[in-house]
Amino acid sequence: MYNQRIERNIIANINKIDKATLSDIYHVSEYCGDIQRDMQRKEHTTKPDSFYMKRQTEINENVRAILVDWLISVHLKFKLLPETLYITVNLIDRYFSMFNV
């Protein structure tokens, strides 16, 4: 009875969209909210510097635009998930904000 109350309490705190995948053991629906909050908290500390292009000596905004256009074409050719493109551009921006290229 105690276990049933705990399970009902856990299920009540899960978002509606995650309840659909509750039976999938690889989705870990009961932790989705915690994972999302942690990722949003970390996102603020790992954002690229918004003024990094002013420090770059060898590249400019046009070179970055050409690189992103090429990444988009590769992304479309291989039919990748949208998140893959967003993460790739974010990684490139973070690298450029840390190092001069």
URMO-V171330 format. One record per pair of residues at least 24 apart in sequence whose ideal C-beta (glycine too) atoms are under 6 Angstrom apart, sorted by the first residue. I is the first residue (numbers start at 1). GAP is how many residues later the second one is. D is the distance in whole Angstrom. If there is no record, write none. Layout:
BEGIN
I|GAP|D, I|GAP|D
END
This chain:
BEGIN
48|45|4, 48|46|4, 48|49|4, 49|48|4, 52|44|5, 52|45|4, 58|43|6, 59|42|6
END
